[in-house]
Amino acid sequence: MASKLAALGGDPILAPGSVRPWPHITDEDRRAVAETVAVEDLGQKRQENEEGLAADFAAYLGVKHVVPVNSGTAALHCAVGGCGILPGDEVICPAFTYWATAAAVLHHNAIPVFVDIEPETWTMDPARLEGAITERTRAIMPVHIHGMPADMDPIVDVAKRHGLKVIEDCAQSHGARYKGRLTGTIGDAAGFSLQASKLLTTGSYGGLFATDDDAIAHHARLMQYLGEVVTPGRERAEQKYIHYGMGWMYRGDVFGQAFARSQLKRLDSNNDLRRRNADLLSELLAPIPGVTTPVVPEGRGMAYYSYTVSFRPDQLGLDVSPEEFRGRAERALGAEGVPVGRWQAIPVPSQDIFQTKGGYGRGCPWDCKHYSGNVSYDPAQFPVTLEFLRSHTYVHAVWPPNGPELMRQIANAFEKVLRQPEALMQIEMG
Ligand SMILES: Cc1ncc(COP(=O)(O)O)c(C=O)c1O
C-alpha cells in the first residue's frame, strides 16, 4: 500500500536539514575574505580585489574588458548606456525574466518592448523579433534564463540585419555555453549578477559588466563611477573631480570581490555538479506521470541556475487546471520536505509600472518628448509566458554540495505524491 502523504499526516520522505544551502562555502573562500580584512591598508586591497576579479573574469570569458559593479542591474545598465542607447530608444526584452532586465532599460530613459518566449527553453523567441522592431529599436536584450542559453544565432542575425546592438543578460548564466561559446561573449556587451543565489556570487550583492569593445567599455566605466575613471583604492591620488557626463555610484565591494574571485575557481566544477544532479533528477522523474522535466536542445550548455518542472494533471486523468494541480503538488511535495516554490508570478509587462506606464512619474519615459511610439503592454501578447507561469514550479536543490542521494530522495517524494492523485485532491488548500 502506498504510504500516506505527509500533507495528510504521513511521514515525510526528506529529513529536516537534508538540503544543503547555496553558496557552497569552502575554507579557501573563508581564507580569501580573511586575507582581505587582515591588512592594514584596505585601499590597496580595493585595487587588488577589483582589478583581480576583473582580470580573472575577463580571462575566464576570453574578453578584453570586465568592470566589477555592485549589482547585476547596474552591470546591465552600464551595458545599455555603453551601447549608446538614448532616451526614447526601444530595447526588446523577453516577457519572462526578472524585471531588472527591463529596469536597466528604463534607468536610461529608454523603452522596453517585450516579446514572448519559446515554449521549451523559456528564453526569448527569435521568431517574434522582426514583429517587434520599429524605427526606434536600438538593441535586443536576450536573457539566458535559469542558466539556459537563449538561441543566439538567430537573435544576432536579426540584430545584424537591422543594425541593432545585442546585450546579454547573464545574471543566471555564468559558465553556460551556446554552441560552445560562453554566454556573455556573443553579443556586444553583457551584464552578470553576483547576488547571493547566483552561479557565481559575492555572497551578498554584486555584478560584472563585460565587453570586447573598447568604446562600450569606456562608456560603462564612466557610468560606474559618476562620470570619472578612477582606480579603486587610489581615489585620493587619482581623482580630479572632473566628471565626463552622467554617472552612477555602481562600485563593487572589496570583501565580496575576494569571495567571488575564490568562487570563480570552482565555477565550472560547481556547474558540472549542478548538471549531473539535474540530469539524474530528470532521469528519475521521467517515468513518473503528471510531471515533465526541462528540455535542453542540442548545442545549449545549460548551467542549471534553476531546475524547473511542469505539472500535467491530464496525464493522471484529472480534470483540474494545471494551476490548481500545481498548488496541490507544491503543498504535498513541500510537506515531504522537497524545497519547491515559484519565482515570477506574472509576465514583466503585466507589472504595474508597465500597465500604468508610471515610470519615474509624470509618465516619464513614455511621455518624454524623445519617445514617439505607443508600445502596448497587453499581457495577451505573451501566451507562452502565461502558460509557463501557470504550470511550472522550481526545485531548489540541484546545487552542490547536494548530490545523487538527495536527488533520489526528491524523486521518491515526487513518485509518492504523483502516484496518489486521489489523495492529492484531498489536501485542504484553504
Ligand atoms: C534575469 C535577471 N536579470 C537581472 C538580474 C539583476 O541582478 P541583481 O539582483 O544583481 O541586480 C537578476 C537577478 O536576480 C536576474 O535574475
The ligand as a MOL file (V3000), in Angstrom:
LIG
                    3D

  0  0  0     0  0            999 V3000
M  V30 BEGIN CTAB
M  V30 COUNTS 16 16 0 0 0
M  V30 BEGIN ATOM
M  V30 1 C 17.4450 37.5820 -15.1870 0
M  V30 2 C 17.9930 38.5870 -14.2240 0
M  V30 3 N 18.4010 39.7840 -14.6700 0
M  V30 4 C 18.9150 40.7140 -13.8590 0
M  V30 5 C 19.0580 40.4830 -12.5110 0
M  V30 6 C 19.5600 41.5770 -11.6400 0
M  V30 7 O 20.6660 41.2300 -10.8730 0
M  V30 8 P 20.9030 41.9200 -9.4280 0
M  V30 9 O 19.8680 41.3840 -8.4960 0
M  V30 10 O 22.2870 41.5080 -9.0620 0
M  V30 11 O 20.7760 43.3830 -9.6280 0
M  V30 12 C 18.6550 39.2570 -11.9720 0
M  V30 13 C 18.7960 38.9810 -10.5360 0
M  V30 14 O 18.1120 38.2230 -9.9240 0
M  V30 15 C 18.0950 38.2780 -12.8470 0
M  V30 16 O 17.6920 37.0890 -12.3930 0
M  V30 END ATOM
M  V30 BEGIN BOND
M  V30 1 1 1 2
M  V30 2 1 2 3
M  V30 3 2 2 15
M  V30 4 2 3 4
M  V30 5 1 4 5
M  V30 6 1 5 6
M  V30 7 2 5 12
M  V30 8 1 6 7
M  V30 9 1 7 8
M  V30 10 2 8 9
M  V30 11 1 8 10
M  V30 12 1 8 11
M  V30 13 1 12 13
M  V30 14 1 12 15
M  V30 15 2 13 14
M  V30 16 1 15 16
M  V30 END BOND
M  V30 END CTAB
M  END
